[in-house]
Amino acid sequence: IMGVISQHVGDGTYLSCSAEAILNEPIDFLVLLDDLSQHELFETRLIMEPELAARAAERGTTEDLSALRNAMLAMERSKTTRDRLDADLAFHEAIFRASGNRICHLLFKGIHRTLLMSMRHLSNRVAMDQPLMFHRKIYAAIRKRNPEEARRTMREHISDARDLLVRSNSSE
């Protein structure tokens, strides 16, 4: 059920070659079963993601910068909510990967995906300019190899998204 092994009829049973599928299921179940709040998810992001952005500024490769730039372009060109969310996920995943910490990459990819899917209803109410502005600033800081600026801007980005969610929930 968790994706640790897969069976192929007539071929055999194999261990999963990716921990991603194994980690996604428990994170999704934790959110559903333990009724983890969006506040807790944002708090976790505020604790960790600014540091991951700082490390991406220190460790990011040319390929990582290219992935960040491509995700921003995809967000600019997105026509649907799904495309916009996919581009947002791709941007943050590129930062997680660029941080050079595989555990954080796998964990936060799942956490961020869960949170963004729960925020899908906000996407139509928010101009794309706001998250895109933050993505551009974060990208610039990482490209300049400025960890303090990357850390500060990521913190502002996550705080802005959290505040938007709080305002949206209080107006409903």
C-alpha positions as CSV (number, residue, x, y, z in Angstrom):
1,I,0.0,0.0,0.0
2,M,2.8,2.4,0.9
3,G,4.7,1.7,-2.4
4,V,7.7,0.0,-0.8
5,I,7.5,-2.9,-3.2
6,S,5.8,-3.5,-6.5
7,Q,4.8,-6.7,-8.1
8,H,4.9,-7.4,-11.8
9,V,2.9,-10.4,-12.9
10,G,5.2,-13.0,-14.5
11,D,8.3,-11.0,-13.7
12,G,8.7,-10.7,-9.9
13,T,8.6,-8.4,-6.9
14,Y,10.8,-5.4,-6.7
15,L,11.8,-2.8,-4.1
16,S,10.8,0.7,-5.0
17,C,13.8,2.7,-6.3
18,S,12.4,6.0,-5.1
19,A,11.7,7.0,-1.5
20,E,9.3,9.7,-2.8
21,A,6.3,7.5,-3.2
22,I,7.0,5.9,0.1
23,L,7.1,9.3,1.9
24,N,4.1,10.8,0.1
25,E,1.5,8.4,1.4
26,P,2.4,8.8,5.2
27,I,2.5,12.6,4.9
28,D,-0.9,12.6,3.1
29,F,-2.4,10.3,5.8
30,L,-0.9,12.4,8.6
31,V,-2.6,15.5,7.3
32,L,-5.9,13.7,6.9
33,L,-6.0,11.4,9.9
34,D,-4.3,13.6,12.5
35,D,-6.1,16.7,11.3
36,L,-2.9,18.7,10.9
37,S,-3.8,22.3,10.4
38,Q,-2.7,24.6,7.7
39,H,-1.2,26.7,10.5
40,E,1.1,23.8,11.5
41,L,2.1,23.2,7.9
42,F,2.9,26.9,7.4
43,E,4.8,27.0,10.7
44,T,6.9,24.0,9.5
45,R,7.6,25.8,6.3
46,L,8.6,29.0,8.1
47,I,11.0,27.0,10.2
48,M,12.7,25.1,7.4
49,E,12.2,26.6,3.9
50,P,14.1,29.9,4.5
51,E,17.1,27.8,5.5
52,L,16.7,25.5,2.4
53,A,16.6,28.7,0.2
54,A,19.8,29.9,1.9
55,R,21.5,26.6,1.3
56,A,20.3,26.6,-2.3
57,A,22.1,30.0,-2.7
58,E,25.3,28.4,-1.4
59,R,25.0,25.1,-3.2
60,G,22.9,25.5,-6.2
61,T,24.2,24.4,-9.6
62,T,23.7,25.8,-13.0
63,E,21.1,23.1,-13.6
64,D,19.3,24.1,-10.4
65,L,19.2,27.8,-11.5
66,S,17.9,26.6,-14.9
67,A,15.1,24.6,-13.1
68,L,14.2,27.7,-11.0
69,R,14.1,30.0,-14.1
70,N,12.0,27.4,-16.1
71,A,9.5,27.1,-13.2
72,M,9.1,30.9,-13.1
73,L,8.6,31.0,-16.9
74,A,6.0,28.3,-16.6
75,M,4.2,30.2,-13.9
76,E,4.2,33.4,-16.0
77,R,2.8,31.4,-19.0
78,S,0.2,29.4,-17.0
79,K,-3.3,29.5,-18.3
80,T,-5.1,27.3,-15.7
81,T,-5.0,27.0,-12.0
82,R,-3.5,23.5,-12.3
83,D,-0.7,24.8,-14.5
84,R,0.0,27.7,-12.0
85,L,0.1,25.3,-9.0
86,D,2.3,22.8,-10.9
87,A,4.7,25.7,-11.7
88,D,4.7,26.8,-8.1
89,L,5.5,23.3,-6.9
90,A,8.3,23.0,-9.5
91,F,9.8,26.3,-8.2
92,H,9.9,25.2,-4.6
93,E,11.0,21.7,-5.5
94,A,13.9,23.1,-7.4
95,I,14.9,25.0,-4.3
96,F,14.6,21.9,-2.1
97,R,16.8,20.0,-4.6
98,A,19.3,22.8,-4.8
99,S,19.7,22.8,-1.1
100,G,21.6,19.6,-1.4
101,N,19.7,17.9,1.4
102,R,17.9,14.9,0.0
103,I,15.9,14.3,3.1
104,C,14.5,17.8,3.2
105,H,13.9,17.6,-0.5
106,L,11.7,14.5,-0.2
107,L,9.9,15.7,3.0
108,F,9.2,19.2,1.9
109,K,8.1,18.2,-1.6
110,G,5.3,16.2,0.0
111,I,4.5,18.9,2.5
112,H,4.4,21.7,-0.1
113,R,2.3,19.6,-2.5
114,T,-0.2,18.9,0.3
115,L,-0.4,22.5,1.3
116,L,-0.7,23.9,-2.2
117,M,-3.5,21.4,-3.1
118,S,-5.4,22.6,0.0
119,M,-4.9,26.2,-1.1
120,R,-6.2,25.5,-4.6
121,H,-9.4,27.5,-3.9
122,L,-7.3,30.6,-3.2
123,S,-5.5,30.5,-6.5
124,N,-8.4,32.0,-8.4
125,R,-8.7,34.9,-5.9
126,V,-5.1,35.9,-5.9
127,A,-3.3,37.7,-8.7
128,M,-0.3,35.7,-9.9
129,D,1.8,38.8,-9.6
130,Q,2.3,38.4,-5.8
131,P,3.8,34.9,-5.7
132,L,5.7,35.5,-8.9
133,M,7.2,38.6,-7.4
134,F,8.5,36.6,-4.5
135,H,9.7,33.8,-6.8
136,R,11.7,36.3,-8.8
137,K,13.3,37.8,-5.7
138,I,14.2,34.4,-4.3
139,Y,15.6,33.3,-7.6
140,A,17.7,36.5,-7.8
141,A,19.1,36.0,-4.3
142,I,20.0,32.3,-5.1
143,R,21.6,33.3,-8.5
144,K,23.7,36.0,-6.7
145,R,24.7,33.4,-4.1
146,N,23.3,35.5,-1.3
147,P,22.0,33.2,1.4
148,E,20.8,35.9,3.8
149,E,18.7,37.5,1.1
150,A,17.3,34.1,0.0
151,R,16.5,33.3,3.6
152,R,14.7,36.6,4.2
153,T,12.8,36.6,1.0
154,M,11.6,33.0,1.4
155,R,10.4,33.9,4.9
156,E,8.5,36.9,3.5
157,H,7.0,34.7,0.8
158,I,5.7,32.1,3.1
159,S,4.4,34.7,5.6
160,D,2.6,36.4,2.8
161,A,0.9,33.2,1.7
162,R,0.0,32.3,5.3
163,D,-1.5,35.7,5.8
164,L,-3.5,35.4,2.6
165,L,-4.9,32.1,3.7
166,V,-5.8,33.5,7.1
167,R,-7.6,36.5,5.5
168,S,-9.4,34.2,3.1
169,N,-10.6,31.9,5.8
170,S,-11.8,34.7,8.0
171,S,-13.8,36.2,5.1
172,E,-15.6,32.9,4.3
